[in-house]
Amino acid sequence: MIGFIIAGLVIGALARLIKPGKQNLGLIATLLLGLVGSVIGGLIASLLGTGDIFELNVLGFIVSVIAAVLLIGVAETVAGRRRVTR
């Protein structure tokens, strides 16, 4: 469980480094987006037959970071819409 949280932080941090621009996300949001990205990456890697969903492998890690980058973009869009409507 602790390893899963650490992996989520690492994946979330890498995704924030890859995504251009400034993100207004805190540590908890980064952790959550990284965790969701790692589950998505593990699921896709599992479907491709490279390992189990909770097994650390290269393809799963790469897909996890890509999924987290996309999730950060979605989170920024949702947060931007909330600010505009106020």
Secondary structure, DSSP 4 states (H G I P E B T S, - for coil): -HHHHHHHHHHHHHHHHHS-S-----HHHHHHHHHHHHHHHHHHHHHTTSS-TTS--HHHHHHHHHHHHHHHHHHHHHHHHHHHH-
